[in-house]
Amino acid sequence: MKKKVLSCLLFVVLVLSACSSGEPKEFLFEEVKNEQVDHIHGVGYINGGNDLVIATHTGLYSHTDDGWKEANSQKHDYMGFSAVRDGFFSSGHPEEGSDLKNPLGLIKSTGKGASFEQLAFYGEIDFHYLAAGYDSNAIYVFNEMPTENLNGGLQYSIDQGKTWTQATMNGFKSTNISNFAPHPSREELLVVGSKDGLYISEDYGQNLEVLNNAEMITYVTLNETGGYYTNFDSANVYLNSFSFESKEEKEIQLPSEMMQDPIIYIVTNPNNQNEIAIVTNNLNIYLTTDEGLSWDKIATNGKLSSK
C-alpha cells in the first residue's frame, strides 16, 4: 500500500511540474536586466499611451514615470518599428531560439508586444524603412529587397498589408532619403527627409514637391498641424518645428552637449505635443515636456539612466 501511495504522489508531482514548466511566461515590462542598449531601431508611444518605447536589437524597453522597464519576453530584433494608436507595426528578425520565421516580414502587435499578427511577407522581407500613420494605419515601406510579391522602392498599403501600391515619387530630386513620415490621420499625406531638404506629397508619394531646402536632414516626424525635422552642419545640430498652414519654422533649443551628435529619431507624444523625445547617433536619449525649454537625459551612450 505504501508503495502505491508513493507512486501516486510521484505521478502528481510529475504532472504538476510538467504543467508549470509548459505555461507561457506572462508578458510584462519589468525591472531592467540589461541596461546597455547597442542598437535602437525605432521609438514611439504605442497603444495610445504616454510611456516612451524604444525598439532594440534585443526587444522593447519602456520609459515610465518610474524609470526604464524592459520587456521580459518577445526579445526580437525589431526593425522599422512604427508606433500607432492601437499598437505598433514592425519588421526584423526573431530572437534566438524562437520558432518564428526569419525575417518577420510585416507584423503588428495590439498587445504592447505580447503577441503579433503576421500581416505580409512573413519569412520573406525585412523592412528597415517602415512608417505608419498613427491614427490612419496607412503603411509606407521602402523595399530594399524586391521579390516576386513586392517590387522595390516606395510602396504603401491602406488595408494593413493586404494590398500594395507602388509610389512613383515623381519630383523627388535627392539621392538620399533619411526617412519618410506619414501624417497621423491623413493617409495620403507624406513628408520625406533628404540631404537636400524636405519633400511633401499629398497623393501617397506619387508626386512630391519641395517643402523647404534645409540641408543634411537626418529625420522628420509629423503631427496634425506640421512637425519637426533635424539637420546638421559642420558646427551644430538643429531641431526645427514647421507648420503646414503658415510655412513658418521655429528652432527648438537643444542641450549644448549634443551639438556634434546628430539626431537619428524624433517622436512627439500624440497626447501632449510639447513632449518630444530624441535619439542621437551616439545613442543618447533626451526627453522634453515643454518643447525644448528643458531636457532630461534618459540614456547616455546607450546606457539607460536609472530614475
TACORGI-V180533 format. One record per residue. N is the residue number from 1. SS is DSSP state (@ for helix, = for strand, . for the rest). OMEGA is omega in degrees with one decimal (* if undefined). Layout:
((N:SS:OMEGA) (N:SS:OMEGA))
//
This chain:
((1:.:-179.0) (2:@:-179.1) (3:@:-178.8) (4:@:-179.9) (5:@:179.2) (6:@:178.3) (7:@:179.4) (8:@:179.3) (9:@:178.8) (10:@:179.6) (11:@:-179.6) (12:@:179.6) (13:@:-179.9) (14:@:179.7) (15:@:-179.7) (16:@:179.4) (17:@:-180.0) (18:@:-179.9) (19:@:-175.2) (20:@:-178.8) (21:@:-178.6) (22:@:-178.9) (23:.:178.7) (24:.:179.0) (25:.:178.9) (26:.:-178.9) (27:.:-179.4) (28:.:166.0) (29:=:-172.8) (30:=:178.5) (31:.:-177.3) (32:.:176.5) (33:.:178.1) (34:.:-174.3) (35:.:179.2) (36:=:179.8) (37:.:-176.3) (38:.:179.0) (39:.:172.4) (40:=:-174.3) (41:=:178.6) (42:=:-177.4) (43:=:179.4) (44:=:179.6) (45:.:-172.6) (46:@:173.5) (47:@:177.0) (48:@:-175.7) (49:.:-178.6) (50:.:179.0) (51:.:178.0) (52:=:-179.4) (53:=:173.3) (54:=:177.7) (55:=:-173.2) (56:=:176.6) (57:.:-177.1) (58:.:173.3) (59:=:-173.2) (60:=:171.8) (61:=:-178.9) (62:=:177.3) (63:=:-175.5) (64:=:175.5) (65:.:179.8) (66:.:-178.8) (67:=:-176.0) (68:=:171.7) (69:=:-177.3) (70:=:175.3) (71:=:-174.0) (72:.:177.4) (73:.:-175.8) (74:.:-174.6) (75:.:-178.0) (76:.:175.6) (77:=:-174.0) (78:=:175.1) (79:=:176.3) (80:=:-176.3) (81:=:-179.8) (82:=:-178.8) (83:=:172.7) (84:=:-173.3) (85:.:-179.6) (86:.:177.3) (87:=:172.9) (88:=:170.5) (89:=:176.8) (90:=:175.1) (91:=:175.1) (92:=:-172.8) (93:=:179.9) (94:.:177.3) (95:.:179.3) (96:.:-180.0) (97:.:179.7) (98:.:175.3) (99:.:175.8) (100:.:177.8) (101:.:178.4) (102:.:2.4) (103:.:-174.9) (104:.:-174.3) (105:.:176.6) (106:=:-179.9) (107:=:174.5) (108:=:173.1) (109:=:171.7) (110:.:-178.6) (111:.:178.0) (112:.:178.1) (113:.:-178.4) (114:.:-179.8) (115:.:-173.7) (116:.:169.1) (117:=:175.5) (118:=:-174.5) (119:=:-176.1) (120:=:171.9) (121:.:179.5) (122:.:-178.3) (123:.:-171.8) (124:.:-173.1) (125:.:173.3) (126:.:-176.9) (127:.:173.5) (128:.:177.3) (129:=:-177.6) (130:=:178.0) (131:=:-177.9) (132:=:175.2) (133:.:-172.1) (134:.:179.0) (135:.:-177.5) (136:.:-173.7) (137:.:171.5) (138:.:-174.6) (139:=:174.6) (140:=:175.4) (141:=:168.6) (142:=:-172.6) (143:=:177.3) (144:.:-177.0) (145:.:-177.6) (146:.:176.7) (147:.:177.5) (148:.:180.0) (149:.:179.4) (150:.:178.3) (151:.:175.8) (152:.:178.0) (153:=:-176.7) (154:=:179.1) (155:=:175.9) (156:=:178.1) (157:=:177.3) (158:.:176.8) (159:.:175.6) (160:.:169.5) (161:.:179.8) (162:.:178.3) (163:.:-175.2) (164:.:177.9) (165:=:177.0) (166:=:173.8) (167:.:-171.5) (168:.:178.4) (169:.:176.0) (170:=:179.2) (171:.:178.5) (172:.:-171.2) (173:.:-176.0) (174:.:175.2) (175:.:-175.6) (176:.:172.3) (177:.:174.2) (178:.:175.4) (179:.:173.5) (180:=:-172.3) (181:=:175.1) (182:=:174.1) (183:.:-177.6) (184:.:-174.4) (185:.:179.2) (186:.:-171.4) (187:.:-176.3) (188:.:-174.0) (189:.:-175.9) (190:=:173.3) (191:=:-178.4) (192:=:175.6) (193:=:179.1) (194:=:177.4) (195:.:-178.5) (196:.:176.0) (197:=:175.7) (198:=:174.6) (199:=:-179.5) (200:=:175.4) (201:=:174.7) (202:.:176.9) (203:.:174.1) (204:.:178.4) (205:.:177.9) (206:.:178.8) (207:=:-179.8) (208:.:173.6) (209:=:-175.3) (210:=:174.9) (211:=:170.1) (212:=:-175.1) (213:.:178.7) (214:.:-178.5) (215:.:174.2) (216:.:175.3) (217:=:-178.9) (218:=:176.5) (219:=:174.9) (220:=:175.4) (221:=:-175.4) (222:=:164.8) (223:.:-173.4) (224:.:-172.6) (225:.:-178.0) (226:=:177.8) (227:=:180.0) (228:=:171.1) (229:=:179.0) (230:=:175.1) (231:=:-178.0) (232:=:170.7) (233:.:-175.5) (234:.:-174.6) (235:.:-169.6) (236:.:169.3) (237:=:-176.7) (238:=:172.8) (239:=:-176.7) (240:=:169.7) (241:=:176.1) (242:=:-177.7) (243:=:176.2) (244:.:-173.6) (245:.:-174.9) (246:.:-175.3) (247:.:-179.1) (248:.:175.9) (249:=:178.9) (250:=:178.4) (251:=:178.2) (252:=:-178.3) (253:.:178.4) (254:.:174.7) (255:.:-176.2) (256:@:-176.4) (257:@:-175.4) (258:@:-176.5) (259:.:178.2) (260:.:-175.8) (261:.:-174.3) (262:.:179.8) (263:=:179.9) (264:=:174.9) (265:=:171.0) (266:=:174.0) (267:=:174.4) (268:=:177.7) (269:=:-179.0) (270:.:178.8) (271:.:-179.1) (272:=:-172.9) (273:=:177.0) (274:=:178.6) (275:=:-177.7) (276:=:172.6) (277:=:176.9) (278:=:174.6) (279:=:-177.1) (280:=:-179.3) (281:.:178.8) (282:.:178.0) (283:.:165.6) (284:.:-180.0) (285:=:179.5) (286:=:-179.0) (287:=:174.3) (288:=:175.7) (289:.:-178.9) (290:.:177.7) (291:.:170.0) (292:.:176.8) (293:.:174.7) (294:.:-178.4) (295:.:170.3) (296:=:176.1) (297:=:-174.0) (298:=:171.3) (299:=:-179.1) (300:=:-178.5) (301:.:177.1) (302:.:177.9) (303:=:-176.4) (304:=:-175.9) (305:.:171.0) (306:.:-176.7) (307:.:*))
//
